[in-house]
Amino acid sequence: MATFTASVPRALPTDLLKRRSVQKLLLIALAAAILVPLANARWASGSWPDALTVDLTKPLTDVSDWIIDNRDSHPLFLYFFGYVSNAVVICVRAVYLVLLAAGWAGVTAFGALVAWRVAGVRLALGTGAAFLACGLLGMWVPTMQTLALMVVAVLASVAVGLLLGLAGGLSERLDRALRPVLDTMQVLPAFAYLLPVVLVFGIGVPAAVLATVVYAAPPMARLTALGLRGADKEVLEAVDSLGASARQRLLTARIPLARRELLLGLNQTIMMALSMAVIASVIGAGGLGDRVYQALASVDVGAALAAGIPIVLLAVVLDRVTGAAGDSTGEEEIGSRRWLYAGGTVVVVALAARLAGRLDWPESWTLNIATPVNRAVDWMTAHLYSGVPVVGGTADWAGHFTTWVLDPVRDGLQWLPWWSVLLLVATLAWLIGTWRTALTAVLAMAAIGVLGVWKPSLDTLSQVLAAVAVTLVLGFATGIAAARSDRFERLLRPVLDVFQTMPQFVYLIPVVALFGVGRAPAVAAAVVYALPAVVRITTQGLRQVDPAALESSNSLGATSWQQLRQVQLPLARPALLLAVNQGVVLVLAVVIIGGLVGGGALGYDVVFGLAQGDLATGLVAGGAIVCLGLMLDRVTQPTRRRTNKGA
């Protein structure tokens, strides 16, 4: 039987010189030959020179002091920020009182009925079970607090996102102007949002809601603009031919055609708002996030898990309901009479609960899982944390990973001269993109040095690189296995769903219990958080490979390994590069939060600035994180021309 072999013609030197990648490398080598000796003679030290730094401590401290001194007297705070704060408090309190008035039975019935009308009986039963589980765990009141905060934050985020998306979708100039703003809002870590809003609004619900709006609005804005720009041109031309005005064209054609993107934006906004609402517990948001934060501070894994499970259940339910609404085609419209019946059912259930005196979740119906979970954790700590024969314990793994991987990578990056780091960034960015991509990446990396946080940034970068390497190895291997086995993919899907909908904060709970505190636990949490996205994108990319190419390789007698290596992986290259990009972005987000569990570096600076009210330290670290995220995004995100045409 014939065997499948790839015929790769040998490239002549003249052919190699015609390749764009080779030409770029030659130009970079020429520039390095000229600039490296000059840079080495002028700046022989590896660290960023003090002469090229700008100290922002004094101006940022002055701004912080001015805000604190004038927060109770200046008209800007009294007549603008004060009214905004009061409006947020009133809205959140109103929603919370409505939820309490409906009682646990009314809220559960309402959630189940909405899920039933949107997605069917199966999701309705799951939604009802999720709300009941929140009560069984003794977290009904904190769940309602989080839900009230979520409702107000999501509505505000959707309103802001729709306005920005309409502006970007209807105007190319505004879209170009908004793009860097939205990029910054998405790359900036969640903790960095908290410090400025706390200074302006103080500790409490208003700061938490407004920080959530800033964090959760960009997906709605991006997807709204995308949907408006992708509207069917033939439909728009038909509407124009009927003499419709610009407003009529928007309301009757462009927005309905962008329905899927709008609902996807709502889905993403809800998920990001829930994640941020949990993180905002550190500034007095209350609810489930506050319970998780308090338990994390005391390393009470049982209490943290009891509060973390309702967060995951809320995330899964909201994701499923909004996702089902986005998948529906709109052909089967839900009648207003049916919604009226559903609303009437909820009112009847709520009134029945009130008459029975059962508005609050009964204490006798709660299940204490904290004690058995803590016993299990104690057993794991005693038997798995250290002293396990042959393989060692989790503490040993964390120590070995820190000694053999994190320390060498960090020390190697900090040993390199700063100009060589910029040269490496420029080379990678130009090879995968254009000279504009390289310039953006280099300027972002140079801005980190100018801010005076070069070494902490390289420390954070070392953690990101280590976490990304582990994530890609596990993600690609799992994604390949899922793409080649339908049964394995079905078994893996619910696990990925739970991991992907779980807020970032919750990942710190198990890693602290297993690995203690330090940089290794932060990396472990980042790996678990980023892994589902890498697995899903890899699986989807491999499954979308042209079947004709697979059939052709089969006819040539290709083995399964040859088919994967020489056909599927090359054809799925754009999806694999997207998986790398998303893995980097998600890993960076959790590595920063790892500052709460001893991750150090920029994450610690952000946490320290928030805890001490030090605007200078927090914002400088946040700015460095934005620059680091921008650089990593450019280095791992190929341009469209590069992806389509290849090297």
GIGI-V423936 format. One record per residue. N is the residue number from 1. RES is the residue in three letters. PSI is psi in whole degrees, -180 to 180 (999 if undefined). Layout:
{{N/RES/PSI} {N/RES/PSI}}
This chain:
{{1/MET/139} {2/ALA/146} {3/THR/151} {4/PHE/119} {5/THR/141} {6/ALA/127} {7/SER/108} {8/VAL/107} {9/PRO/144} {10/ARG/129} {11/ALA/132} {12/LEU/159} {13/PRO/-39} {14/THR/-35} {15/ASP/-38} {16/LEU/-39} {17/LEU/-20} {18/LYS/-13} {19/ARG/136} {20/ARG/-37} {21/SER/-40} {22/VAL/-41} {23/GLN/-42} {24/LYS/-43} {25/LEU/-39} {26/LEU/-42} {27/LEU/-41} {28/ILE/-41} {29/ALA/-40} {30/LEU/-44} {31/ALA/-39} {32/ALA/-39} {33/ALA/-29} {34/ILE/-44} {35/LEU/-32} {36/VAL/-47} {37/PRO/-38} {38/LEU/-43} {39/ALA/-39} {40/ASN/-36} {41/ALA/-35} {42/ARG/-40} {43/TRP/82} {44/ALA/-26} {45/SER/149} {46/GLY/-28} {47/SER/160} {48/TRP/131} {49/PRO/141} {50/ASP/-29} {51/ALA/-21} {52/LEU/14} {53/THR/154} {54/VAL/120} {55/ASP/112} {56/LEU/7} {57/THR/-49} {58/LYS/-51} {59/PRO/-38} {60/LEU/-37} {61/THR/-39} {62/ASP/-41} {63/VAL/-44} {64/SER/-45} {65/ASP/-39} {66/TRP/-42} {67/ILE/-45} {68/ILE/-41} {69/ASP/-30} {70/ASN/4} {71/ARG/-28} {72/ASP/2} {73/SER/-28} {74/HIS/141} {75/PRO/-32} {76/LEU/-39} {77/PHE/-37} {78/LEU/-42} {79/TYR/-1} {80/PHE/-67} {81/PHE/-34} {82/GLY/-45} {83/TYR/-39} {84/VAL/-45} {85/SER/-45} {86/ASN/-40} {87/ALA/-41} {88/VAL/-45} {89/VAL/-44} {90/ILE/-44} {91/CYS/-46} {92/VAL/-42} {93/ARG/-38} {94/ALA/-45} {95/VAL/-41} {96/TYR/-41} {97/LEU/-36} {98/VAL/-43} {99/LEU/-41} {100/LEU/-38} {101/ALA/-34} {102/ALA/-26} {103/GLY/170} {104/TRP/-34} {105/ALA/-43} {106/GLY/-43} {107/VAL/-43} {108/THR/-43} {109/ALA/-41} {110/PHE/-47} {111/GLY/-42} {112/ALA/-40} {113/LEU/-40} {114/VAL/-45} {115/ALA/-38} {116/TRP/-45} {117/ARG/-31} {118/VAL/-42} {119/ALA/-5} {120/GLY/179} {121/VAL/-40} {122/ARG/-48} {123/LEU/-31} {124/ALA/-44} {125/LEU/-40} {126/GLY/-39} {127/THR/-46} {128/GLY/-42} {129/ALA/-36} {130/ALA/-45} {131/PHE/-40} {132/LEU/-36} {133/ALA/-36} {134/CYS/-40} {135/GLY/-42} {136/LEU/-33} {137/LEU/1} {138/GLY/24} {139/MET/27} {140/TRP/-48} {141/VAL/-48} {142/PRO/-34} {143/THR/-41} {144/MET/-35} {145/GLN/-46} {146/THR/-40} {147/LEU/-40} {148/ALA/-44} {149/LEU/-41} {150/MET/-45} {151/VAL/-49} {152/VAL/-44} {153/ALA/-41} {154/VAL/-43} {155/LEU/-44} {156/ALA/-41} {157/SER/-42} {158/VAL/-41} {159/ALA/-48} {160/VAL/-44} {161/GLY/-40} {162/LEU/-43} {163/LEU/-46} {164/LEU/-40} {165/GLY/-40} {166/LEU/-42} {167/ALA/-46} {168/GLY/-33} {169/GLY/-25} {170/LEU/-11} {171/SER/120} {172/GLU/-38} {173/ARG/-45} {174/LEU/-34} {175/ASP/-43} {176/ARG/-36} {177/ALA/-35} {178/LEU/-25} {179/ARG/-51} {180/PRO/-31} {181/VAL/-46} {182/LEU/-37} {183/ASP/-45} {184/THR/-42} {185/MET/-34} {186/GLN/-32} {187/VAL/-33} {188/LEU/128} {189/PRO/155} {190/ALA/-40} {191/PHE/-33} {192/ALA/-24} {193/TYR/-27} {194/LEU/-40} {195/LEU/-50} {196/PRO/-42} {197/VAL/-31} {198/VAL/-40} {199/LEU/-39} {200/VAL/-44} {201/PHE/-9} {202/GLY/177} {203/ILE/134} {204/GLY/-169} {205/VAL/-43} {206/PRO/-44} {207/ALA/-40} {208/ALA/-44} {209/VAL/-45} {210/LEU/-37} {211/ALA/-38} {212/THR/-39} {213/VAL/-45} {214/VAL/-36} {215/TYR/-35} {216/ALA/-12} {217/ALA/-35} {218/PRO/-43} {219/PRO/-39} {220/MET/-41} {221/ALA/-46} {222/ARG/-47} {223/LEU/-31} {224/THR/-47} {225/ALA/-41} {226/LEU/-44} {227/GLY/-41} {228/LEU/-38} {229/ARG/-26} {230/GLY/12} {231/ALA/145} {232/ASP/120} {233/LYS/-33} {234/GLU/-39} {235/VAL/-42} {236/LEU/-39} {237/GLU/-38} {238/ALA/-41} {239/VAL/-41} {240/ASP/-39} {241/SER/-21} {242/LEU/3} {243/GLY/25} {244/ALA/145} {245/SER/172} {246/ALA/-39} {247/ARG/-43} {248/GLN/-38} {249/ARG/-38} {250/LEU/-46} {251/LEU/-33} {252/THR/-14} {253/ALA/-60} {254/ARG/-46} {255/ILE/-46} {256/PRO/-36} {257/LEU/-24} {258/ALA/20} {259/ARG/-45} {260/ARG/-46} {261/GLU/-37} {262/LEU/-42} {263/LEU/-34} {264/LEU/-39} {265/GLY/-40} {266/LEU/-43} {267/ASN/-49} {268/GLN/-36} {269/THR/-42} {270/ILE/-45} {271/MET/-43} {272/MET/-36} {273/ALA/-40} {274/LEU/-42} {275/SER/-44} {276/MET/-34} {277/ALA/-33} {278/VAL/-44} {279/ILE/-35} {280/ALA/-3} {281/SER/-24} {282/VAL/-12} {283/ILE/27} {284/GLY/25} {285/ALA/-24} {286/GLY/-167} {287/GLY/-156} {288/LEU/-38} {289/GLY/-38} {290/ASP/-38} {291/ARG/-42} {292/VAL/-43} {293/TYR/-45} {294/GLN/-41} {295/ALA/-37} {296/LEU/-38} {297/ALA/-33} {298/SER/7} {299/VAL/42} {300/ASP/89} {301/VAL/-36} {302/GLY/-48} {303/ALA/-38} {304/ALA/-39} {305/LEU/-37} {306/ALA/-34} {307/ALA/-27} {308/GLY/-34} {309/ILE/-46} {310/PRO/-34} {311/ILE/-46} {312/VAL/-42} {313/LEU/-43} {314/LEU/-43} {315/ALA/-45} {316/VAL/-45} {317/VAL/-49} {318/LEU/-38} {319/ASP/-44} {320/ARG/-44} {321/VAL/-49} {322/THR/-34} {323/GLY/-40} {324/ALA/-37} {325/ALA/-36} {326/GLY/-31} {327/ASP/-24} {328/SER/144} {329/THR/-12} {330/GLY/3} {331/GLU/-32} {332/GLU/94} {333/GLU/143} {334/ILE/122} {335/GLY/150} {336/SER/-29} {337/ARG/-39} {338/ARG/-40} {339/TRP/-36} {340/LEU/-41} {341/TYR/-42} {342/ALA/-44} {343/GLY/-40} {344/GLY/-38} {345/THR/-43} {346/VAL/-44} {347/VAL/-43} {348/VAL/-44} {349/VAL/-44} {350/ALA/-42} {351/LEU/-39} {352/ALA/-41} {353/ALA/-39} {354/ARG/-45} {355/LEU/-31} {356/ALA/-2} {357/GLY/32} {358/ARG/37} {359/LEU/-45} {360/ASP/149} {361/TRP/127} {362/PRO/137} {363/GLU/-33} {364/SER/-10} {365/TRP/8} {366/THR/152} {367/LEU/120} {368/ASN/106} {369/ILE/-9} {370/ALA/-44} {371/THR/-52} {372/PRO/-34} {373/VAL/-43} {374/ASN/-35} {375/ARG/-42} {376/ALA/-40} {377/VAL/-42} {378/ASP/-40} {379/TRP/-43} {380/MET/-40} {381/THR/-41} {382/ALA/-33} {383/HIS/-24} {384/LEU/-23} {385/TYR/-37} {386/SER/162} {387/GLY/10} {388/VAL/129} {389/PRO/144} {390/VAL/-64} {391/VAL/-18} {392/GLY/175} {393/GLY/177} {394/THR/-34} {395/ALA/-37} {396/ASP/-41} {397/TRP/-45} {398/ALA/-42} {399/GLY/-43} {400/HIS/-40} {401/PHE/-39} {402/THR/-44} {403/THR/-41} {404/TRP/-21} {405/VAL/-61} {406/LEU/-47} {407/ASP/-48} {408/PRO/-40} {409/VAL/-44} {410/ARG/-47} {411/ASP/-37} {412/GLY/-43} {413/LEU/-41} {414/GLN/-22} {415/TRP/-31} {416/LEU/140} {417/PRO/145} {418/TRP/-36} {419/TRP/-27} {420/SER/-33} {421/VAL/-43} {422/LEU/-38} {423/LEU/-42} {424/LEU/-42} {425/VAL/-45} {426/ALA/-42} {427/THR/-49} {428/LEU/-45} {429/ALA/-38} {430/TRP/-36} {431/LEU/-37} {432/ILE/-14} {433/GLY/-134} {434/THR/178} {435/TRP/-29} {436/ARG/-41} {437/THR/-45} {438/ALA/-42} {439/LEU/-43} {440/THR/-45} {441/ALA/-43} {442/VAL/-43} {443/LEU/-39} {444/ALA/-43} {445/MET/-38} {446/ALA/-34} {447/ALA/-31} {448/ILE/-44} {449/GLY/-40} {450/VAL/-35} {451/LEU/-11} {452/GLY/21} {453/VAL/44} {454/TRP/-51} {455/LYS/-47} {456/PRO/-34} {457/SER/-39} {458/LEU/-33} {459/ASP/-47} {460/THR/-41} {461/LEU/-38} {462/SER/-40} {463/GLN/-40} {464/VAL/-46} {465/LEU/-43} {466/ALA/-44} {467/ALA/-40} {468/VAL/-40} {469/ALA/-47} {470/VAL/-42} {471/THR/-44} {472/LEU/-39} {473/VAL/-50} {474/LEU/-41} {475/GLY/-45} {476/PHE/-42} {477/ALA/-45} {478/THR/-41} {479/GLY/-39} {480/ILE/-44} {481/ALA/-41} {482/ALA/-35} {483/ALA/-26} {484/ARG/-3} {485/SER/112} {486/ASP/-38} {487/ARG/-44} {488/PHE/-38} {489/GLU/-41} {490/ARG/-39} {491/LEU/-33} {492/LEU/-26} {493/ARG/-50} {494/PRO/-32} {495/VAL/-45} {496/LEU/-37} {497/ASP/-45} {498/VAL/-46} {499/PHE/-36} {500/GLN/-27} {501/THR/-9} {502/MET/130} {503/PRO/154} {504/GLN/-38} {505/PHE/-35} {506/VAL/-25} {507/TYR/-22} {508/LEU/-22} {509/ILE/-57} {510/PRO/-33} {511/VAL/-33} {512/VAL/-40} {513/ALA/-36} {514/LEU/-37} {515/PHE/-4} {516/GLY/-150} {517/VAL/155} {518/GLY/-171} {519/ARG/-35} {520/ALA/-44} {521/PRO/-38} {522/ALA/-41} {523/VAL/-41} {524/ALA/-44} {525/ALA/-39} {526/ALA/-39} {527/VAL/-47} {528/VAL/-36} {529/TYR/-40} {530/ALA/-20} {531/LEU/-45} {532/PRO/-42} {533/ALA/-42} {534/VAL/-42} {535/VAL/-46} {536/ARG/-47} {537/ILE/-40} {538/THR/-46} {539/THR/-46} {540/GLN/-42} {541/GLY/-42} {542/LEU/-35} {543/ARG/-21} {544/GLN/6} {545/VAL/141} {546/ASP/120} {547/PRO/-29} {548/ALA/-37} {549/ALA/-38} {550/LEU/-42} {551/GLU/-38} {552/SER/-42} {553/SER/-35} {554/ASN/-40} {555/SER/-24} {556/LEU/4} {557/GLY/28} {558/ALA/140} {559/THR/169} {560/SER/-42} {561/TRP/-42} {562/GLN/-40} {563/GLN/-41} {564/LEU/-48} {565/ARG/-36} {566/GLN/-10} {567/VAL/-61} {568/GLN/-50} {569/LEU/-45} {570/PRO/-41} {571/LEU/-25} {572/ALA/15} {573/ARG/-45} {574/PRO/-41} {575/ALA/-39} {576/LEU/-38} {577/LEU/-37} {578/LEU/-38} {579/ALA/-41} {580/VAL/-46} {581/ASN/-48} {582/GLN/-36} {583/GLY/-41} {584/VAL/-46} {585/VAL/-45} {586/LEU/-38} {587/VAL/-44} {588/LEU/-40} {589/ALA/-41} {590/VAL/-31} {591/VAL/-36} {592/ILE/-45} {593/ILE/-25} {594/GLY/-11} {595/GLY/-23} {596/LEU/-22} {597/VAL/30} {598/GLY/18} {599/GLY/-26} {600/GLY/-160} {601/ALA/-141} {602/LEU/-35} {603/GLY/-41} {604/TYR/-40} {605/ASP/-41} {606/VAL/-46} {607/VAL/-43} {608/PHE/-44} {609/GLY/-38} {610/LEU/-43} {611/ALA/-38} {612/GLN/-1} {613/GLY/27} {614/ASP/95} {615/LEU/-39} {616/ALA/-52} {617/THR/-45} {618/GLY/-45} {619/LEU/-36} {620/VAL/-45} {621/ALA/-40} {622/GLY/-41} {623/GLY/-40} {624/ALA/-37} {625/ILE/-41} {626/VAL/-46} {627/CYS/-41} {628/LEU/-43} {629/GLY/-39} {630/LEU/-43} {631/MET/-47} {632/LEU/-36} {633/ASP/-43} {634/ARG/-36} {635/VAL/-27} {636/THR/8} {637/GLN/99} {638/PRO/152} {639/THR/162} {640/ARG/-40} {641/ARG/-41} {642/ARG/-41} {643/THR/-39} {644/ASN/-40} {645/LYS/-20} {646/GLY/-168} {647/ALA/999}}
